Amino acid sequence: MLTLTMNDRAARLLGLRDGFGGLDPEEELASGLRTWVDGGIGCRGEVVCWAPVPAHADDAPGPFGDLTGWECFHTDFHLEDFVPVDSKYADGPIIGVDAQRTLLRQGIALAREVGRLAGELSTPIPLRCIVATNDTNGKFRFHRIRPGESWLLEDLDSYDRDYVVVIDFLPRRSDRFHSAHIAAAQRTALFDLVDLLAPDVEKARGRLEYALENASWSAFDPEDALIEALFDGLDSGLTYFLRVITDPDAIRERLGLLPTCPEGLTWDWYDGDIEAWKSETDLHPYLRLLADRCHAVGTALIGVFIGEDGLVLGFLPSDQRERFVELAAMAKAEIIIYGSVEH
C-alpha cells in the first residue's frame, strides 16, 4: 500500500489540485538515480539503508538519537547531484522553481522504486521516503516507519521555505495477496463501489482503471485498488491514519477535509482526555461513537482494510448501506461499516 502526503507548497508546485498527473517526471527516472535503485537497499539489525549496509549499523543509533535519525542521516543525498537541473551560483547555489519541480518529480519516481525494493526484502518492512526541495538543494532520504519516531514535524506546512513530499509504503500481509487477474464480476463491483464513494466519479474511475491495469507498482488486493482510486487530493473519498499515532483531533481534521463529510456532523461530543488517549484501547469505541453521530445526519462511517497498523476512513450515504455491503462482498473487499452493530 502506498500513501503520499505533502505540504500545500508542494501540491501547488506539482499541480495536484487537478489530479495526480503532475507526479510523474516528464522524462523517465534519471540515470543517476537509477544507479541508486540498481544498488538496492538492505537491512542490518534494526536499520535499513542503501546496500551494502555499513558494518557500523550494528552500533545504531550511535550519536543520532534514535534509529530513524540514523537511517535518515545514512540514506540522504542531494537530488541535484544526480538529476541535471539548471542552477545559478552567486553567493551560493540557487535552484529555481522549475528545477525544484523536476527534482520533486524525480524524487517521487525514485521513492516508488525504493518502496518496491522494501516490499521485495526477505521480510518486507514499512518504509517512509521523504523528498524535499528549496532554492538551495533537493534532498531524498528514507527510513523505516516506527511508532513514536519521526524525522519531520507533524505539520508539513510549517516548512514554509520547502516543498515537502512524504510517501509511505506499508507491506501487505502475505495471506492477503491475490492474483493480478480480477474476474469480471469483481471488477464491476469495484467500479460500482467507487461510484458510491468518490466525490469525482469520472476521475476516480480513471484511477481505478489505471490501478487494475498497471501491475508495475499498483496493488492487486481489491482493498488497495479502491484506496488508490479514492485517494485523490482535494477530491479524495477516503483518508488514511497510522493507528499508533492517531487521536480524535487528527480524525476530525482529516475527515473534515473530505468533500463527502456531511454537513451537520458535530464533533464537540467527545469529552475524553486527549493526553491520556491510547489508540489500542480508545480508538474503536471512539469510531463507534463517531459512527452514531454520522448516522444521525444520514451518513455511514466506513473503513477499508489496510493492515493492522493503518486506518482508512470515509463516508457513505446511509441509504446506500445495503448496496455497499452487497458490492463489497462481490468485490471480495474487506470493508467495515462502523456503528453499534458493525458489518
Contacts in CASP RR format, 6 or more apart in sequence:
PFRMAT RR
TARGET T0000
AUTHOR 0000-0000-0000
METHOD contacts of the structure
MODEL  1
MLTLTMNDRAARLLGLRDGFGGLDPEEELASGLRTWVDGGIGCRGEVVCW
APVPAHADDAPGPFGDLTGWECFHTDFHLEDFVPVDSKYADGPIIGVDAQ
RTLLRQGIALAREVGRLAGELSTPIPLRCIVATNDTNGKFRFHRIRPGES
WLLEDLDSYDRDYVVVIDFLPRRSDRFHSAHIAAAQRTALFDLVDLLAPD
VEKARGRLEYALENASWSAFDPEDALIEALFDGLDSGLTYFLRVITDPDA
IRERLGLLPTCPEGLTWDWYDGDIEAWKSETDLHPYLRLLADRCHAVGTA
LIGVFIGEDGLVLGFLPSDQRERFVELAAMAKAEIIIYGSVEH
1 169 0 8 1.000
1 170 0 8 1.000
1 172 0 8 1.000
1 219 0 8 1.000
1 224 0 8 1.000
1 227 0 8 1.000
1 306 0 8 1.000
1 307 0 8 1.000
2 112 0 8 1.000
2 115 0 8 1.000
2 167 0 8 1.000
2 168 0 8 1.000
2 169 0 8 1.000
2 217 0 8 1.000
2 219 0 8 1.000
2 228 0 8 1.000
3 167 0 8 1.000
3 168 0 8 1.000
3 169 0 8 1.000
3 170 0 8 1.000
3 231 0 8 1.000
3 240 0 8 1.000
4 108 0 8 1.000
4 165 0 8 1.000
4 166 0 8 1.000
4 167 0 8 1.000
4 168 0 8 1.000
4 231 0 8 1.000
5 156 0 8 1.000
5 165 0 8 1.000
5 166 0 8 1.000
5 167 0 8 1.000
5 168 0 8 1.000
6 14 0 8 1.000
6 16 0 8 1.000
6 156 0 8 1.000
6 163 0 8 1.000
6 164 0 8 1.000
6 165 0 8 1.000
6 166 0 8 1.000
7 156 0 8 1.000
7 157 0 8 1.000
7 159 0 8 1.000
7 162 0 8 1.000
7 163 0 8 1.000
7 164 0 8 1.000
8 157 0 8 1.000
9 157 0 8 1.000
9 159 0 8 1.000
9 160 0 8 1.000
9 162 0 8 1.000
9 163 0 8 1.000
9 164 0 8 1.000
10 104 0 8 1.000
10 163 0 8 1.000
10 164 0 8 1.000
10 165 0 8 1.000
11 17 0 8 1.000
11 233 0 8 1.000
13 97 0 8 1.000
13 100 0 8 1.000
13 101 0 8 1.000
13 104 0 8 1.000
13 163 0 8 1.000
14 22 0 8 1.000
14 23 0 8 1.000
14 101 0 8 1.000
14 104 0 8 1.000
14 105 0 8 1.000
15 22 0 8 1.000
16 22 0 8 1.000
16 23 0 8 1.000
16 233 0 8 1.000
17 234 0 8 1.000
19 203 0 8 1.000
19 232 0 8 1.000
19 233 0 8 1.000
19 235 0 8 1.000
20 207 0 8 1.000
20 232 0 8 1.000
20 233 0 8 1.000
22 105 0 8 1.000
23 105 0 8 1.000
23 108 0 8 1.000
24 105 0 8 1.000
24 109 0 8 1.000
25 102 0 8 1.000
25 105 0 8 1.000
25 106 0 8 1.000
25 108 0 8 1.000
25 109 0 8 1.000
26 102 0 8 1.000
26 105 0 8 1.000
28 109 0 8 1.000
29 37 0 8 1.000
29 106 0 8 1.000
29 109 0 8 1.000
29 110 0 8 1.000
29 113 0 8 1.000
30 82 0 8 1.000
30 83 0 8 1.000
30 84 0 8 1.000
30 106 0 8 1.000
32 82 0 8 1.000
32 83 0 8 1.000
33 79 0 8 1.000
33 82 0 8 1.000
33 83 0 8 1.000
33 106 0 8 1.000
33 107 0 8 1.000
33 109 0 8 1.000
33 110 0 8 1.000
35 82 0 8 1.000
36 50 0 8 1.000
36 77 0 8 1.000
36 82 0 8 1.000
36 110 0 8 1.000
37 110 0 8 1.000
37 113 0 8 1.000
37 114 0 8 1.000
37 117 0 8 1.000
39 50 0 8 1.000
39 51 0 8 1.000
40 50 0 8 1.000
40 51 0 8 1.000
40 117 0 8 1.000
41 48 0 8 1.000
41 49 0 8 1.000
41 50 0 8 1.000
41 51 0 8 1.000
41 114 0 8 1.000
41 117 0 8 1.000
41 118 0 8 1.000
41 121 0 8 1.000
41 142 0 8 1.000
42 48 0 8 1.000
42 49 0 8 1.000
42 50 0 8 1.000
42 51 0 8 1.000
42 52 0 8 1.000
42 53 0 8 1.000
42 121 0 8 1.000
43 53 0 8 1.000
43 121 0 8 1.000
43 123 0 8 1.000
43 125 0 8 1.000
44 53 0 8 1.000
44 55 0 8 1.000
44 57 0 8 1.000
44 58 0 8 1.000
45 57 0 8 1.000
45 58 0 8 1.000
45 60 0 8 1.000
46 60 0 8 1.000
46 67 0 8 1.000
46 144 0 8 1.000
47 53 0 8 1.000
47 57 0 8 1.000
47 60 0 8 1.000
47 67 0 8 1.000
47 70 0 8 1.000
47 71 0 8 1.000
47 74 0 8 1.000
47 144 0 8 1.000
48 71 0 8 1.000
48 75 0 8 1.000
48 118 0 8 1.000
48 125 0 8 1.000
48 127 0 8 1.000
48 142 0 8 1.000
48 143 0 8 1.000
48 144 0 8 1.000
49 57 0 8 1.000
49 71 0 8 1.000
49 74 0 8 1.000
49 75 0 8 1.000
50 74 0 8 1.000
50 75 0 8 1.000
54 74 0 8 1.000
57 70 0 8 1.000
57 74 0 8 1.000
60 67 0 8 1.000
60 70 0 8 1.000
60 71 0 8 1.000
61 67 0 8 1.000
61 69 0 8 1.000
61 70 0 8 1.000
62 70 0 8 1.000
64 70 0 8 1.000
64 73 0 8 1.000
66 146 0 8 1.000
66 149 0 8 1.000
67 143 0 8 1.000
67 144 0 8 1.000
67 146 0 8 1.000
67 149 0 8 1.000
68 143 0 8 1.000
68 144 0 8 1.000
68 146 0 8 1.000
68 149 0 8 1.000
68 150 0 8 1.000
68 151 0 8 1.000
69 143 0 8 1.000
69 149 0 8 1.000
69 151 0 8 1.000
71 141 0 8 1.000
71 142 0 8 1.000
71 143 0 8 1.000
71 144 0 8 1.000
72 130 0 8 1.000
72 141 0 8 1.000
72 142 0 8 1.000
72 143 0 8 1.000
72 151 0 8 1.000
75 140 0 8 1.000
75 141 0 8 1.000
75 142 0 8 1.000
75 143 0 8 1.000
76 139 0 8 1.000
76 140 0 8 1.000
76 141 0 8 1.000
77 139 0 8 1.000
77 140 0 8 1.000
77 141 0 8 1.000
78 137 0 8 1.000
78 138 0 8 1.000
78 139 0 8 1.000
79 103 0 8 1.000
79 106 0 8 1.000
79 107 0 8 1.000
79 131 0 8 1.000
79 133 0 8 1.000
79 137 0 8 1.000
79 138 0 8 1.000
79 139 0 8 1.000
79 140 0 8 1.000
80 87 0 8 1.000
80 93 0 8 1.000
80 95 0 8 1.000
80 99 0 8 1.000
80 103 0 8 1.000
80 137 0 8 1.000
80 138 0 8 1.000
83 102 0 8 1.000
83 103 0 8 1.000
83 106 0 8 1.000
85 95 0 8 1.000
85 99 0 8 1.000
85 102 0 8 1.000
85 103 0 8 1.000
86 95 0 8 1.000
86 96 0 8 1.000
86 98 0 8 1.000
86 99 0 8 1.000
87 93 0 8 1.000
87 94 0 8 1.000
87 95 0 8 1.000
87 96 0 8 1.000
87 99 0 8 1.000
88 94 0 8 1.000
92 136 0 8 1.000
93 136 0 8 1.000
93 137 0 8 1.000
94 135 0 8 1.000
94 136 0 8 1.000
95 103 0 8 1.000
95 133 0 8 1.000
95 134 0 8 1.000
95 135 0 8 1.000
95 136 0 8 1.000
95 137 0 8 1.000
95 138 0 8 1.000
96 135 0 8 1.000
100 133 0 8 1.000
100 134 0 8 1.000
100 135 0 8 1.000
100 138 0 8 1.000
100 163 0 8 1.000
103 131 0 8 1.000
103 133 0 8 1.000
103 138 0 8 1.000
104 131 0 8 1.000
104 133 0 8 1.000
104 163 0 8 1.000
104 165 0 8 1.000
107 129 0 8 1.000
107 131 0 8 1.000
107 140 0 8 1.000
107 165 0 8 1.000
108 131 0 8 1.000
108 165 0 8 1.000
108 167 0 8 1.000
110 129 0 8 1.000
110 131 0 8 1.000
110 140 0 8 1.000
111 129 0 8 1.000
111 131 0 8 1.000
111 140 0 8 1.000
111 142 0 8 1.000
111 165 0 8 1.000
111 167 0 8 1.000
112 167 0 8 1.000
112 217 0 8 1.000
114 127 0 8 1.000
114 129 0 8 1.000
114 142 0 8 1.000
114 169 0 8 1.000
115 127 0 8 1.000
115 129 0 8 1.000
115 167 0 8 1.000
115 169 0 8 1.000
116 217 0 8 1.000
118 124 0 8 1.000
118 125 0 8 1.000
118 126 0 8 1.000
118 127 0 8 1.000
118 169 0 8 1.000
118 171 0 8 1.000
119 125 0 8 1.000
119 127 0 8 1.000
119 169 0 8 1.000
119 171 0 8 1.000
124 171 0 8 1.000
124 172 0 8 1.000
125 144 0 8 1.000
125 171 0 8 1.000
126 144 0 8 1.000
126 145 0 8 1.000
126 168 0 8 1.000
126 169 0 8 1.000
126 170 0 8 1.000
126 171 0 8 1.000
126 309 0 8 1.000
127 142 0 8 1.000
127 143 0 8 1.000
127 144 0 8 1.000
127 145 0 8 1.000
127 168 0 8 1.000
127 169 0 8 1.000
128 142 0 8 1.000
128 143 0 8 1.000
128 144 0 8 1.000
128 145 0 8 1.000
128 151 0 8 1.000
128 166 0 8 1.000
128 167 0 8 1.000
128 168 0 8 1.000
128 169 0 8 1.000
129 140 0 8 1.000
129 141 0 8 1.000
129 142 0 8 1.000
129 166 0 8 1.000
129 167 0 8 1.000
129 168 0 8 1.000
129 169 0 8 1.000
130 139 0 8 1.000
130 140 0 8 1.000
130 141 0 8 1.000
130 142 0 8 1.000
130 143 0 8 1.000
130 151 0 8 1.000
130 152 0 8 1.000
130 164 0 8 1.000
130 165 0 8 1.000
130 166 0 8 1.000
130 167 0 8 1.000
131 138 0 8 1.000
131 139 0 8 1.000
131 140 0 8 1.000
131 164 0 8 1.000
131 165 0 8 1.000
131 166 0 8 1.000
131 167 0 8 1.000
132 138 0 8 1.000
132 139 0 8 1.000
132 159 0 8 1.000
132 162 0 8 1.000
132 163 0 8 1.000
132 164 0 8 1.000
132 165 0 8 1.000
133 139 0 8 1.000
133 162 0 8 1.000
133 163 0 8 1.000
134 161 0 8 1.000
134 162 0 8 1.000
134 163 0 8 1.000
135 161 0 8 1.000
141 151 0 8 1.000
143 151 0 8 1.000
145 168 0 8 1.000
145 170 0 8 1.000
145 242 0 8 1.000
145 309 0 8 1.000
147 244 0 8 1.000
147 245 0 8 1.000
148 244 0 8 1.000
148 245 0 8 1.000
152 164 0 8 1.000
152 166 0 8 1.000
153 159 0 8 1.000
156 164 0 8 1.000
156 166 0 8 1.000
170 306 0 8 1.000
170 307 0 8 1.000
170 309 0 8 1.000
170 310 0 8 1.000
172 219 0 8 1.000
172 221 0 8 1.000
172 224 0 8 1.000
172 307 0 8 1.000
173 307 0 8 1.000
176 221 0 8 1.000
176 305 0 8 1.000
176 307 0 8 1.000
177 220 0 8 1.000
177 221 0 8 1.000
178 220 0 8 1.000
178 221 0 8 1.000
178 222 0 8 1.000
178 332 0 8 1.000
179 220 0 8 1.000
180 215 0 8 1.000
180 220 0 8 1.000
182 190 0 8 1.000
182 212 0 8 1.000
182 222 0 8 1.000
185 330 0 8 1.000
186 222 0 8 1.000
186 330 0 8 1.000
186 331 0 8 1.000
186 332 0 8 1.000
187 212 0 8 1.000
188 330 0 8 1.000
189 327 0 8 1.000
189 328 0 8 1.000
189 330 0 8 1.000
189 331 0 8 1.000
190 208 0 8 1.000
190 212 0 8 1.000
190 222 0 8 1.000
190 225 0 8 1.000
190 226 0 8 1.000
190 229 0 8 1.000
190 331 0 8 1.000
190 333 0 8 1.000
191 205 0 8 1.000
191 208 0 8 1.000
192 327 0 8 1.000
193 226 0 8 1.000
193 324 0 8 1.000
193 327 0 8 1.000
193 328 0 8 1.000
193 331 0 8 1.000
193 333 0 8 1.000
194 201 0 8 1.000
194 204 0 8 1.000
194 205 0 8 1.000
194 208 0 8 1.000
194 226 0 8 1.000
194 229 0 8 1.000
194 230 0 8 1.000
195 201 0 8 1.000
195 205 0 8 1.000
196 316 0 8 1.000
196 317 0 8 1.000
196 320 0 8 1.000
196 323 0 8 1.000
196 324 0 8 1.000
196 327 0 8 1.000
197 204 0 8 1.000
197 226 0 8 1.000
197 230 0 8 1.000
197 237 0 8 1.000
197 238 0 8 1.000
197 260 0 8 1.000
197 302 0 8 1.000
197 314 0 8 1.000
197 315 0 8 1.000
197 316 0 8 1.000
198 204 0 8 1.000
198 205 0 8 1.000
198 229 0 8 1.000
198 230 0 8 1.000
198 232 0 8 1.000
198 235 0 8 1.000
198 237 0 8 1.000
199 235 0 8 1.000
199 236 0 8 1.000
199 237 0 8 1.000
199 258 0 8 1.000
199 259 0 8 1.000
199 260 0 8 1.000
200 232 0 8 1.000
200 235 0 8 1.000
203 232 0 8 1.000
203 235 0 8 1.000
204 229 0 8 1.000
204 230 0 8 1.000
204 232 0 8 1.000
204 235 0 8 1.000
204 237 0 8 1.000
205 229 0 8 1.000
206 229 0 8 1.000
207 228 0 8 1.000
207 229 0 8 1.000
207 230 0 8 1.000
207 232 0 8 1.000
208 225 0 8 1.000
208 226 0 8 1.000
208 228 0 8 1.000
208 229 0 8 1.000
210 218 0 8 1.000
210 228 0 8 1.000
211 218 0 8 1.000
211 219 0 8 1.000
211 224 0 8 1.000
211 225 0 8 1.000
211 228 0 8 1.000
211 229 0 8 1.000
212 218 0 8 1.000
212 225 0 8 1.000
218 224 0 8 1.000
218 225 0 8 1.000
218 228 0 8 1.000
219 225 0 8 1.000
219 227 0 8 1.000
219 228 0 8 1.000
222 331 0 8 1.000
222 332 0 8 1.000
222 333 0 8 1.000
223 304 0 8 1.000
223 305 0 8 1.000
223 306 0 8 1.000
223 333 0 8 1.000
223 334 0 8 1.000
223 335 0 8 1.000
224 306 0 8 1.000
226 238 0 8 1.000
226 304 0 8 1.000
226 331 0 8 1.000
226 333 0 8 1.000
227 238 0 8 1.000
227 240 0 8 1.000
227 304 0 8 1.000
227 306 0 8 1.000
227 312 0 8 1.000
230 236 0 8 1.000
230 237 0 8 1.000
230 238 0 8 1.000
231 237 0 8 1.000
231 238 0 8 1.000
231 240 0 8 1.000
234 257 0 8 1.000
234 259 0 8 1.000
235 259 0 8 1.000
236 257 0 8 1.000
236 258 0 8 1.000
236 259 0 8 1.000
237 258 0 8 1.000
237 259 0 8 1.000
237 260 0 8 1.000
237 314 0 8 1.000
237 315 0 8 1.000
238 258 0 8 1.000
238 303 0 8 1.000
238 304 0 8 1.000
238 312 0 8 1.000
238 313 0 8 1.000
238 314 0 8 1.000
239 254 0 8 1.000
239 255 0 8 1.000
239 257 0 8 1.000
239 258 0 8 1.000
239 312 0 8 1.000
239 313 0 8 1.000
239 314 0 8 1.000
240 254 0 8 1.000
240 306 0 8 1.000
240 310 0 8 1.000
240 311 0 8 1.000
240 312 0 8 1.000
241 250 0 8 1.000
241 251 0 8 1.000
241 254 0 8 1.000
241 310 0 8 1.000
241 311 0 8 1.000
241 312 0 8 1.000
241 313 0 8 1.000
242 309 0 8 1.000
242 310 0 8 1.000
242 311 0 8 1.000
243 279 0 8 1.000
243 280 0 8 1.000
243 283 0 8 1.000
243 308 0 8 1.000
243 309 0 8 1.000
243 310 0 8 1.000
243 311 0 8 1.000
244 279 0 8 1.000
244 309 0 8 1.000
245 279 0 8 1.000
246 279 0 8 1.000
246 283 0 8 1.000
246 311 0 8 1.000
247 274 0 8 1.000
247 277 0 8 1.000
247 279 0 8 1.000
248 267 0 8 1.000
248 270 0 8 1.000
248 272 0 8 1.000
248 274 0 8 1.000
248 277 0 8 1.000
248 286 0 8 1.000
249 274 0 8 1.000
251 286 0 8 1.000
251 290 0 8 1.000
251 313 0 8 1.000
252 267 0 8 1.000
255 261 0 8 1.000
255 313 0 8 1.000
255 314 0 8 1.000
255 315 0 8 1.000
258 314 0 8 1.000
258 315 0 8 1.000
260 314 0 8 1.000
260 315 0 8 1.000
261 315 0 8 1.000
262 294 0 8 1.000
262 297 0 8 1.000
262 298 0 8 1.000
262 299 0 8 1.000
262 315 0 8 1.000
263 297 0 8 1.000
264 297 0 8 1.000
265 293 0 8 1.000
265 294 0 8 1.000
265 297 0 8 1.000
265 299 0 8 1.000
266 293 0 8 1.000
267 293 0 8 1.000
269 289 0 8 1.000
269 293 0 8 1.000
270 286 0 8 1.000
270 289 0 8 1.000
283 311 0 8 1.000
287 301 0 8 1.000
287 313 0 8 1.000
287 338 0 8 1.000
287 339 0 8 1.000
288 338 0 8 1.000
288 339 0 8 1.000
288 340 0 8 1.000
288 342 0 8 1.000
290 301 0 8 1.000
290 338 0 8 1.000
291 300 0 8 1.000
291 301 0 8 1.000
291 337 0 8 1.000
291 338 0 8 1.000
291 339 0 8 1.000
291 340 0 8 1.000
292 339 0 8 1.000
292 340 0 8 1.000
294 300 0 8 1.000
294 301 0 8 1.000
294 315 0 8 1.000
295 318 0 8 1.000
295 339 0 8 1.000
298 317 0 8 1.000
298 318 0 8 1.000
298 319 0 8 1.000
299 315 0 8 1.000
299 316 0 8 1.000
299 317 0 8 1.000
299 318 0 8 1.000
300 315 0 8 1.000
300 316 0 8 1.000
300 317 0 8 1.000
300 318 0 8 1.000
300 320 0 8 1.000
300 321 0 8 1.000
300 324 0 8 1.000
300 337 0 8 1.000
300 338 0 8 1.000
301 313 0 8 1.000
301 314 0 8 1.000
301 315 0 8 1.000
301 337 0 8 1.000
301 338 0 8 1.000
301 339 0 8 1.000
302 313 0 8 1.000
302 314 0 8 1.000
302 315 0 8 1.000
302 316 0 8 1.000
302 324 0 8 1.000
302 335 0 8 1.000
302 336 0 8 1.000
302 337 0 8 1.000
302 338 0 8 1.000
303 311 0 8 1.000
303 312 0 8 1.000
303 313 0 8 1.000
303 314 0 8 1.000
303 335 0 8 1.000
303 336 0 8 1.000
303 337 0 8 1.000
303 338 0 8 1.000
304 312 0 8 1.000
304 333 0 8 1.000
304 334 0 8 1.000
304 335 0 8 1.000
305 312 0 8 1.000
305 333 0 8 1.000
305 334 0 8 1.000
305 335 0 8 1.000
305 336 0 8 1.000
306 312 0 8 1.000
316 324 0 8 1.000
316 337 0 8 1.000
321 337 0 8 1.000
321 343 0 8 1.000
324 335 0 8 1.000
324 337 0 8 1.000
325 337 0 8 1.000
325 343 0 8 1.000
328 334 0 8 1.000
328 335 0 8 1.000
336 342 0 8 1.000
336 343 0 8 1.000
337 343 0 8 1.000
END
